[in-house]
Amino acid sequence: MFLIAHRGYHHSVPENTLAAFEAAVQMGLDGIETDARLSRDGQVLLIHDRVLHDRQAVAELTRREIEQALAHPVPALADALEQFPHVMWNVEIKTRDVFPRVLEVLRRYQRSHKLFVTSFLHELVVRCAELLDVDCGFLVAHRPVQLQELLGGHGNHPKLRSIVWDYNTLDEDMLRGAAAEGWSSFVYGAVTPSEHMSCAELNLAGLITDFPQYLKK
C-alpha cells in the first residue's frame, strides 16, 4: 500500500508548500498529494482552498497576491515536480479552467516522473487518460448505489483504473467489486490511528493521509 502525504507532510509547516513536500520526502513516504488551481496571472499553483481566509477567491488573485495573503510562498506545479522528481505525485485538478495548463505541465514530465492525476470532475479525468500517458483516478465522496454507475463505460482506458474513496464511504463490498473489475482503490480522509490501521488491513493501492506518522515508523 502506497503511503501518500496529503498536501505534503504539514505537521509543522504550511500545507502545499515546498517545505511540506520536503518533509514528506525526508519521512520516506511513497508519494505526495497536492492541489492544482489557476491564479489570475495564469499560473498553475498548488493550493487547496478556492477562497482564502480573507474571502478572496484564488482565481481572482495573482500568485504574488496569494502569497501575501497566506504569508508564505506558494509553489507552482512545475516547481514542485522539478525539485522532487523521485516521489510519486498525485495531482488533484480542482477546477476546469486549470485543466489545459495542467496538461501542458504534465506533458513535460510524464516520461520522467511517476504521476497520478485525480479529480472530482470525472470528465476531466477521462480526458486526461485520453491525452496523457499517466495514471488517472476518479475521486469520489459518495457511495454509488451501483458500482457500475461509477465505472460504466470506462474500462477501455488502460490509464484510468483507480478510484479514490472518501474514508466515510468505505464499503468492503465496493472495494471487492472494483478489484474484480480490475480497478485499484485508494482512500483519503482517515484521521485516527485506528482508522489508519483499518485501512492498512484492506486491499488498498494507497492511503492519502494528513497523518502518515500513524503508519510510517
N, C-alpha and C positions, 0 to 999 in steps of 0.2 A: 504494500500500500504506500503510494507516494504521500509524503507529508509536506503540505504546501502552506506557506505563510500568507495569511490573508492580509493584503496591503503591506507586506513585509512584516518583520518582527518588530512591533512598535511598543514594547513594554516600557521603554524609557526614552523613546524618540518619537517624533510625529510620524503618523502612518503615511504610506505612499511617498516616502522620501528616499533619497539615495542612502541615507543613514539607516533607515529601516530595512532596506534591501541588503545593505552590507551586514547588518546584524543577523538577518536570515541566512546569508551565505556563511558567516562565521559560525553559526549554530549548526551548520552541516545539513540544512534542510534540502529536500529534493527540488522544491520549486517555490515560486513567488507568484501570488495572485495580485493583480493590480487593475485599475480602472481608467479607461481612456475617455476623455472628454475634449471638446474643441473649444479653445478660447476665442475671444473676439478677433484677435490678431492671427487666427488660423493655425495655431499650434496644437499638436496632439499632446495634451497634458495628462499626467497621472494624478487624478483627483476623484474622489468618490462622490461627494455631495453635489447635487445640482445647484443648490443655493447655499451660500456661505452663512456664517453665524450672524453677519450684519444684514442678511436678507438680500444680498446682491447675487444675481444669477451668474454662474461661471461663464455662461455663453455670452454675457454682455460685458465681460471684463477682459483686459489684456493679461498676458502672463505676468507682467510686472505688477499690475493692479491686484491680481490674485495673491501673489507672493507678499505684497504689502499688507493685504487683509489678513492673511494667515500668519504673518511674521516668520516665515521660513521659506526656503527655496522650494519650488515645485518643479520636479523633473519632467522633461518631455520623454515620450516613449523611446525615441531613438537614443537619448542619453542613457537610459537605464539598460537598454539592450547592449549598447557599446561597452558599458562599464562592467556588466556581469554576464558574459557570454556563455558561461558553463553551467548555468542553472536553468531549469525548465521555467518558462514564462507562461502563466495563464493570464491572458489579456481579455478583460471583460469590456465589450463595446457597450457604452452606456446610452448612446444616442444615435439616431440615424444620420445626423449631419456630420459626425466624426468618422463614419464608416469609410468613405472614399480615402480620407487621409490616412487612416489606419492601414488600409490596403497598401498604399504607397510605401509606408514604412516597413510593413511586414514582408513585402516582396523583396526588399533588400536583405532581409535576414532569414528568409525561410530555408535557405540551404545551410546556413552556418549555426542556427540556433534551434533548440527544441521549443516549439511554440504550440500553445493550446488556446484557441480562441473560443470564447463563450459569450452568450448574451441572453437576456430575457426576450429580446427581439428576434424571434426564431427565423424570420425571413432573412435576416442579415447573416445568421449562422449558416443557413443553406447557401447563400450567395458566396460566403467566404469559402465554404467547402468546394464550391464550383470553380472559384477563381484562384485559390492559393493551394500550395502543397503543404498544408499544416493541419494538424488535428483540430477538430471543432466539436463543440458540445452545446446542447440545449440547457440553459439554466431554467429551473422550474421551482416555483414557490407554492405549488399546489399538488394534490394527489389527483391525477386524472381518474375519471370514472372507469375508463378502459385504457389500458396501456397503449393500444393502437391509436387512440386519439392523439397521442404524443408522437408515436413512431411512424404512423401510417404514411407510406409513400416515400420514406427517406432511406430505405435500405439500400438504394443504389448509389449512395455517396460513400465511397470507401474511407474518406477522411472525416465523415460525420457519423461517429459510432459511440458517442458518450452522452450521458445525462448527468447533470449536476443538481442534486436534490437538496432542498432545504431540510435540515435535520428534523424539523417539526412534521414533515410529511413522510418520514421514513416508513416504509412498508416492505417487509421481507418478501412478501409475495410479488410485489412490483419489482424488487431487485432481482429475484429469481427469474421472473418473466422477461425482464430486459436482458439478462445474461443469456437466456435461452434463445433470444433473437439476435445475439451477437453484439449487444451493447454493453459498454462498461459504465459503471456508476461511480460518481464522486459525490461527496457530501460536504456541505458548508453549514455553519451555524451551531456546531456543538460548543458548549460553554463549560460544563463542569467536568472534573476528572472522570466521573463515571460515564458521562456521555461519550467522552473520547474513548474510553475502554470498550464501550458497546460498539462503537464504530470500528475499532480495531478487530473485533471479533466477527465482523461481517466481511463478505467477499467484495470489498470495495477496491476500485483502482486507486483512489486517493481521498484524502481528507484535507479540506481547506479550512484553516483554523487561525483564530487570533491567539490561541494558547498552545503552541506546539510544544511547550515545555512539559505538558502533561504526558506526552508520549516520547519525546526526544530526551533520552537520558545520556 
